[in-house]
Amino acid sequence: MLVGVALALLAILVVLVGSGWLDRAFDLVGGDEGVPDPIGEVAQAQPTLHLIAAADPDGTEAAVRLAVLAQDRSDGEGTALLLPASTIVDVPGHGTFPLGDAYALGGAPLTSVTVANLLGIRIDAAATISTAGWAALLDTLGGVEVTVRTQLVDRDGRVRFEPGVQVLDGERAAEDLTLAADGEAELDALPRVQQVLGAVLDGVSEDPTLVDLWLGMELADGGAVIETDDPELVRVVLVELALARQADRVTTWTLPVAPLGSGRDAGYRPDVDRTNELVADRFAAARSGGEVTGGRDVQILNGNGVPRVGQQVAERLADGGYRVILTGNADRFTYETTRIVLHDSSEAQLAVGRDVQARLGVGELELAATPGSVVDITIVVGADFPPDGG
């Protein structure tokens, strides 16, 4: 009799476990139903999110604020890297421009490829938020406390902010985030970006479901508050960083740069050595490359006359640890076959060439007639790229 009852109870338990009912019951008892658990939902050891603040979400204007957010799951350390939009970089397929201009030239995809190329890391997703989007998002926090260090005047001479500690509503906080104040160097504006990002992460640490709210919100014109192709990764990175910040394990950095020019047209040039050190320290798990160990500095030359073909090539190489340091036009636009020219005859460099060939889906390998170059590989893009003709 007792054996029969025990067997019956065991059968019921198996059904409950198999249906997931027992797990849901425990969630209800624990009060955790609806609270997202980010761990394990993104496979990367260090997922990276490229955050873009742009006045126009359609990409017709330059981005005004840029950052890379990453959470290293191996040690629990979070990183927010602020990138001056006026940093002069090579925009793949276009030439040398301020980093923020990459957004006007090719939207979030080109901006992310440019950032990945600049840092030599993998960018897993991008999130673009317009000024109106920031205002709507920050309103859900019930105000943002900021410290304004000096009086901020806009380019028309109007005073926008007085010095001091103040609580700003969403619209004013968004203005504080994106304002290009008269006479203010961009590096001096980045602490304001840090304050707003900190408020966002603090809000998420108190209520992780805020991220899902933001991802579902729309603006009056019908556009999304957060424009992204990967909302799941956006949610995961923000929630994990918020938890890390709660444990005082998020560090904010600024891209190492040096001043370039003066006045309103002033910009910055990247400090390559210090940037490499920072990336090795804070983004080690986001550096790509696999098992291929040869040199990865690349020159892309347009040999087929197709506009922006260099951007397409750079996008295919982006997650392989390649760095496009030179782009331009070839000596002619009549190349039928893509040439992948190696400037080193070693076996390691041959393996890199084959990897490039596989990523592009086209191309013939050849050795440069004159060894030695500032790049490891030159790609002369022919009419066979892209391989599907698209």
Secondary structure, 3 states (H helix, E strand, C coil): CHHHHHHHHHHHHHHHHHHCHHHHHHHHHHCCCCCCCCCCCCCCCCCEEEEEEECCCCCCCCEEEEEEEEECCCCCCEEEEEECCCEEEEECCCEEEECCHHHHHHHHHHHHHHHHHHHCCCCCEEEEEEHHHHHHHHHCCCCEEEEECCCEECCCCCEEECCEEEEECHHHHHHHHHCCCCCCCHHHHHHHHHHHHHHHHHHHHHCCCHHHHHHHCECCCCCECCEECCHHHHHHHHHHHHHHHHCCCEEEEECCEEEECCHHHCEEEECHHHHHHHHHHHCHHHCCCCCCCCCCEEEEEECCCCCCHHHHHHHHHHHHCCEEEEEEECCCCCCCCCEEEECCCCHHHHHHHHHHHHHHCCCEEEECCCCCCCCCEEEEECCCCCCCCC
